[in-house]
Amino acid sequence: MTVVNGKWFDRVIVTFLENTDYAHALAQSPLSELHTTHNGTLLINYHGVTHPSQPNYVAFATGDLKVKDDVVRDIEGESLVDLLERKGVSWGSYCEEYPDNWTGEKPFLDHAHGRYVRRHNPFASLKSVQDNPTRAKNIKSAEAFKRELESNTLPSFIFYTPCQDNNAHDTNITYAARYIKNFYTPLTAHPVFQSHRTLFVLTFDESASYLFGQNRVATWLLGNAVKSTPLTLQSQLYKSIDWEWAIPSIKENTINTDKPSIDKPNWYISNVINLCRVALPTGDPSEPPKEGNWNDCKFNHYDILKTIEENWGLGDLGLNDVSAKGFGEVLRRRDERE
């Protein structure tokens, strides 16, 4: 698949984790080290746009709050998909525990499948994708992601959705941090992503402290498209990717629907813990980390959309993406020296 050269990057991979305050994410050593041991930047003043989860995902994909809740809905109107296709930029949405080699005319529309849920895959909720068989085939499984990575046929825009265990929704941030260490971080060092300028955007959909903290979440920009002080990235790190741990169905060829994951707490206990967190402080953006690369500009999910639009000259959706700032100042232009 042809990769389209952009202003800052030729490929972008966007990943959302779930419901975690900035301070709690940074308390996990695998996450706190992302901007100190890898070529990346921590955005210390980044915010989700609303609560609950689904509207944040949809806001990124469409530039607006087209839904207000987590109920499965079919979304009308234009989206990032329309902008990408008009410029010939390939795209794909890859979801862990999504049915592999799905052959239906429309994307898998049920609310859940194993530990996959549709509300965390905004592209499956777009009517313009559901009603277009060609577009619908761009909603794929994690197994398809692995195959296309190995054959170097991944598209230019990738939305990668971890399952409900790996994104911390049904487990906890400690479990998700281990997933980032064992799977996501080694992925950034893969030769496919090193051979083209690649931007990895790792963020959280929203904070856990619904009443305090201004919905502040930790967000990292990683990869060789990021303008940051060169940091150590092991060239062989990608070989340590533990596919079978992160995505058990790759080994088992089955979807785990009832067995709890390691470290998985009771769902109700998890929510009680999140409610207790509303009284906890989430830190001050004026207090940057003591080590590593960071940026204190105020950003939110619309800025991811804006960055993608500006990178490939896509135009805009005429919504909240118009006034968004984008990440340009922390990315390296193609004409800048490494």
Sequence and secondary structure as in RCSB ss.txt:
>XXXX:A:sequence
MTVVNGKWFDRVIVTFLENTDYAHALAQSPLSELHTTHNGTLLINYHGVTHPSQPNYVAFATGDLKVKDDVVRDI
EGESLVDLLERKGVSWGSYCEEYPDNWTGEKPFLDHAHGRYVRRHNPFASLKSVQDNPTRAKNIKSAEAFKRELE
SNTLPSFIFYTPCQDNNAHDTNITYAARYIKNFYTPLTAHPVFQSHRTLFVLTFDESASYLFGQNRVATWLLGNA
VKSTPLTLQSQLYKSIDWEWAIPSIKENTINTDKPSIDKPNWYISNVINLCRVALPTGDPSEPPKEGNWNDCKFN
HYDILKTIEENWGLGDLGLNDVSAKGFGEVLRRRDERE
>XXXX:A:secstr
      SS SEEEEEEE S  HHHHHTSHHHHTHHHHSSEEEEEEEE  SSSHHHHHHHHHHSS    SSS   B
 S  HHHHHHHTT  EEEEETTS TT  SSS   SSEETTEEGGG GGGGBHHHHT HHHHTTEEEHHHHHHHHH
TT   SEEEEE  TTTTSSSS HHHHHHHIIIIIHHHHT HHHHHS EEEEEEESS S SSSGGGEEEEEEESTT
B S      TTGGGG  HHHH THHHHSS  SSS  TT   HHHHHHHHHHGGGS    TTS  SSS EE S EE
HHHHHHHHHHHHT    SSHHHH   SGGGB  TTS  
